[in-house]
Amino acid sequence: MVLYTCGQKKTGPAFAHPCAKAGKALDAAGYKYEIKVVGGYRMAFWTWGSREDDRTEVKELSGTNEVPILVLDDGEVISGSGTIARWAQEHPAARAATQKD
């Protein structure tokens, strides 16, 4: 499982940044996951020129260059912090591990 973020993966309050919200929701649900940080912050004008290149992989996976996105082990892509948080709450890691056995 891979969480793509802008670099605000777990810092700051979850209500203040979408990437932090997604990371904290996965942590609360008991998941272990890889974090891939992509460049091209929307609010940083100095990254605007490289944003397309920095987020090519994200766009190929999700159809948009916005993060966070979560790529599950089976290849399913979940986009957006609210959707990721809802998925994590509905599919806690302990229950997912039990269903595999």
Secondary structure by P-SEA (a helix, b strand, c coil): cbbbcccccccccccccaaaaaaaaaaaabbbbbbbbbcccccccccccccccccaaaaaacccccccbbbcccccccccaaaaaaaaaaccaaaaaaaac
